[in-house]
Amino acid sequence: MPKKIAWGTSKLLKMYLAENGADEFSYCVDNFSASGDICGLPVRKSDALLAEKKGTFQIVIFAVSNKSLQEITSELNRIGLKYKQDFIFYADFFYADFLAKAEANFNFKFNPKFYQFALSYTLNSSLSIHTTILGSWLFLELINQLNNIDGSIAEVGAFEGGNALSGLNFMAKLKSKNFYIFDSFAGFPELSQADPKSFSKGDYNIKTTFQKIQDAFTVFPQAQVIKGFVPETFSNIPEFEKFSLVFYDCDLYRPAIDTFNFFWDKIVPGGYLLIHDYEAEAGGFTGVKQAADEFFKDKKVNLFSFFENTMGVVKK
């Protein structure tokens, strides 16, 4: 059995190690980490791989953003390593456990072809995607399940729109629905006391132009890209509008509360609220879970969560 090496000191690795310990991995590769270890796992630079004999190890890449995944893949390819043979992605590593949990909680069979779509789109999109691969897979599964249920779709916190664009491409052969894409496209607003002290206003600003993001969605007449901060930006939604799926991904406590307050009554019976960063590492965006737990405390709903994709899900 080849030894396992982690790559990337991401929140996904931190949550996995916190739950399972560090024994499964020999060490972690991260060229940008200033720390010598992560949760007890030694951290080394990528040149450590030069001392490893090919065929005796397998790397699991834990980086989250698609840009990081693409860059790491290219670096591994340059030293002669191949996907599925010498390295896999965290989504492959978590696949079986996540699938078993998801199917048990949602009571429907997931489609491995939708996973392939999410993985391929993540690895090839030129627009940034910060949604986890398994999060994108779940997003697509819910879109498919809701195909015959009336109600629009909204993504609140789209960054550069990569995940929303994945959903719209996936829906090409499904029922057309209005798809609202919300973001400030200017980074974070003021943070609350419930949010990490390591972030501040303006963080997570887009790396491209707003015009480029708008242009990416012009081929989809059902898509509406709306720029502004939560909750003021919700005034662009017609009063009569109902939703079958709302995906929250603004990372912060106050926008989460405002989003839940605005959308919950607009979600149709059988619809879903998908909450990114409901599961977060210590010191991460834990305000999202706080907001969700507060909002749903007195509501008779089940909230399922998965550290493998950092998400919480509520069915109306």
N, C-alpha and C positions, 0 to 999 in steps of 0.2 A: 504494500500500500504506500503510494508516494506521500511524502510529508506535505503538509499544507502551510502555505505562506500567505498571509493577508497583505493586501496593498491598499493603503489609504486609511488614515486615522479619522474616518467619518463618524457621524452619529450612529449609523447603522452598525458599524463595528463595535462602538462603545456599548450600545444597547445589547448586542449579541454577547459580548464578553461579560457584561454585568449579569446577564441571565444564565450563561453557560460556563463561565470561567475561560481561562486562556490556554488550557492544556491542549486543545485541538490544533493550535497553530504553533509553529516553531518561532516565528518572529513576524513583524509587520514592516513592510517597505513604505516609506514616505519621505520624499526628498525635501519637503517643506516644513516638517514638524520640528519644533525646537525641543520637544520632549524626548527623553531617552526611552520612555515606555508608555504604553496605553493600557490601563487596567491590568498592569503586571506583565504585559506582553512587550518584549524588547522591540524598539523601533530602529531600523537601519536604513541607510541610503540604498538606492537601486543598484549601485555597483556591487552590493553583497551578492546579487544573483550570479555574478560572473564566477563565483567560487562554487556554484551549485552545478551538479551534473544533470544535464537534460534527461528527462525521463524519470528522475527520482523525486520530483516535486510537482505540486500543482498550486498555482496562485489563484486566490479568490480576490477579485477586485471589489472593494467596498466603497469606492468613490460614488457620489450620488448624481451630480450634474452630468448631463450628456457630454458637455465639452470635456470634462475631466476624463470620462470613460473613453471618449474618442482619442484623446491625447495619450492616455496610458496604453490603450490598445496599439497605437502606432509605435510607441516606444518598445513595447514587447515584441511587436512584429520585426522591428529593426534588429533585434538581437536573436531573431530566428525562432521565436516562440509563437505557437498557434492556438487560436481559440478552440475550446473543447478538449484540446490535447494537453496543452501546457498551462492554460489559464481558463477560468470561467468568471462570470459576474455574480455579484451577491444574489441577484434574482434567481440564477440557476442553483446556487447553494441553498437558498431558502425555499425553493420551488415546492418540494413535496410537502413540507410542513405547512406552508402557507395555503396550499391547495386544500389540504385536509381540513384545516380550520375554516377556511372560507366556505367550502361546500357544506360543512356541518352547520355553520351559522346562517347561511342564506337559503339553504334547502333547494339549490339547483346546481346542475353540473356546469363547471367552468369549461371553456373551450380552449384547448392548447393552441389552436391557430390564432386566437386573440392575443395570447401571450407572445407568440412569434411576431405578430404585428406590432405590439407595444415595444418589444425588444429591438426589432429592426428599425422602427421609427426613431427610437431613442439614440441608437448608434449612428444614424445617418442624417438626422435633422440638422440644418444649418442654424435654426433658431434655438436659443437656449431652453432647456427643459430641466427644471429642478424637482419635478415630481419623480418619485421613485418608479422604477420599472414595474414593480408589482402594484404600485398605486395606479399607474396608467392602465395596467391590465384590468384592475378592478373597475376603473372608470369605464372602460370599453364594455366590460361584462354588464354593467348596470345600464349603459346606453342601449345595449342589445335587449336586455330584459324589459326595458321600458318602451320599446319600439311601438307597441300598440296601446300604450297609455298616453292620453293627451297631456300636454304640459311642456313648456319650454325647458331649456337647459341654461344654466348660468355657471360661469366660473368666476369667482370673486378672488382676485389675486392671481393674475395670469403671467406676471413677469414679462417675458418677451413673446408669450403666446404659443410656445411650442406644444404644450400639452393640449390646449384647446384646438390647435390645428390638427393634431393627431386624431382627436375625437371627431372633427368635421370630416376628415378624410375617411375615417372608419364608417361614418354614417352615409357614405355616398350611395349605398344600395339599400339604405333603411329609409324609414319615413322621415321626411323633411320636417325639422322643428326649428323654431327660433332659437338662436344660440347667442347669449349675451356674454361678452368678455369684458370684465371690469379690472382696471388697475390704475394706480396713480401714474404709472410709467415715469415716476420721479423718485422712487424709493419709499422708505418708511415715512409715516407721519411721526408726530411726537409719540414716544413710547410711554407706557404706564409703569407703575411700580411692579406690576405682575410680569413684566417682560425682562429679558436678559440685560444686565448692565453693560455687557460687552458690545451692544449695538446702540445706534443712535439715529436720529432723524436723517433721512437721505440715504441710509444704507440700502443695498439691493436696488440701486438705480439701474436702469437698463443700460446695456453695453452697445446697443445699436440705436437707430433713430426711430421715433414714433411713426414716421412715415413708412419706413420699411415694414414695421409690424402691421400697419393698416393695409399696405399693399398685399401682404401675404394672405389677407382674408377677403380680398375683393372678389375672388372667384366664387365665394360662397354668399349668395344674396341673403341667406337666412341668418348670417352672422352680423353682429353689431358690436364693434369695438368702442368702449366707452371709457374715456379718460377722466380720472378724478379720484378723490379720496372717499372712502366709506365714512358715513352713510349718505352724504349729500349726492353722490353720483347715482344713487338708486332712484332719484327723481326722474330719471330718463326712462324708467319702466312704466308702461301704461298701467293704469289702475286695475284693469280687468285681467291682466296677465296672471297665469298660473304656471307652476313649474313641476316637472316630474323629477328633475335632478338638479341639485345645487351643490357645487364643489367649492368649499372654502379653503383658500391657501394664501392668507395674508400674514401668517406667522404670529400675529400679535393678539393680545387679550381684548382690547377695546374694539377693534374692527370685527373680531369674532362675535362679541356680544351684539353689536349693531347688526351684523349680518343675520344672526339667528333671529333676532327680534323682527327684522323686516321680512325674511323669507319663510319662516316656519309656517305661518298661516296661509302662505301662498303655495305651499307644496301640496300636491293632490294626494289623496289616499293611495297608498301603494308606492308613492314616490320616495326618493332618498335624499338625505343630506350627507355628503361625504366631507370629512373634516381632516385635512392634512395637518400633520404635526400634533395630532391628538396624543400620539406617543412621541416622547422626546427624551433625549438624554439629559442627565443632571446638568443644570446650567444652561440648557437649551431653551426652546420656545415653549416652556411649560405653561405659559399663560393661556394657550389655546385650550388645553385640557381643563384648566381652572374655569374658563369661560363656559365650556360645554357642560361640565359637571354642574355648574351653578344654574345654567339655563334649563337643563333637563331634569333637575333634581325633583321637581314636583310634577313632572309629566310622565304619563304611563307609557313609556317607550323603552325598547331595548337598545343599548348602545354597544356595538361590537367594536373591538379594536385589535390591531395587528401591529406589533413592533416591526415586522418584516417589511411593511410599507409605510410605517409611521402614521397610519390612518385610523380614525374612528368613523363608524357608519351608523346612521339612525334611519330606520324605515318608518314612514308616516303611517 
